[in-house]
Amino acid sequence: GWTWASMKAVKKSKKNLNRIKTPVLLCQAGLDDKVDNRGQDYFIAHRPDVRFEKFPNSKHEIFNAATEERERYYRTVLSFFEE
């Protein structure tokens, strides 16, 4: 059920990209083996106002990355909410 629901959400999101008004921070794991980054790349290409941060050496759960990358992730997230 989760997979089907996420596929429907992606389709709906693509149709409504121009309606998003909330600031978005997209953190992308460069070594993600659970999420296809092409969908995120599509989103970024069509919404240049999105704040995008790539963590090239991180797997899916960036908050579990090696110390240096994990600390950059937390700084990125916290600074986004401070803006």
N, C-alpha and C positions, 0 to 999 in steps of 0.2 A: 503494500500500500504506500509506503513512504516513497519508493521510487516513482510510482505513478503520480503521486501528488507533486513531487518536485518537478517532474517533466511538465505537468500542467502549469505550475508556477513559472517556470522558465518561459514557456510560450506566452503566457499572459504578460510577463515582465517585458519581453521584447516588444510587444504591441504597445506598451504603455511607458516606454522609456522617457518620453518627453513630458510625462505627467509627474515625475518624481520631483518633489520640492524639498525634501529633507536632505541635509548634507550627508554625503556618503564617503566613508573611508573603506577602501577595498585593500585588504592585505592579502597578497598572493604568495603562496609557498612555491618556490621554484622546483622542488622535488616532490610535489604532491602526487601520490599514487591513488588517491580517492576521488579527486575532482579534476575534471578536464579544464585546464586553464584557458582553453580557447573560448569558452563561454564568458569568462571574466574579461578576456581580451576584447571580445565583441562589445561587452558592456562599456568598457573604458573607451573604445574607439567611437562609440556613439554618445558618450557623456563625458566630454573633456573636462567638465567641472568637478568630476569625482576626484577625490584625493586618493592617489594610488601609490602603494608602497610594495615593492617586491622584496622578498626574502629568499634569495637564490639558493641558499644552502639548507633551507628548512623543508621538512616534510609537512604533511597535512596539518598537524597541530603545532602551529608556530610557537605557542606558549610553552612547548616542551623542547624547543630547539636548543642548540648549544648556547652557552652563557652569553656570548657577545651578540648573537642574533636575537636571542630571547629578550635581552635588555633593550635592544633597539626597538623590538616589537612593542614592549610595554611603554617605552618613551613615546613612540608614535601614537599609540592608542590614547594615552593620557593627554598628550598635547592636543590631539584632535578634539577631545571633550572640553579642553580649556579655551578653545578658540571661540 
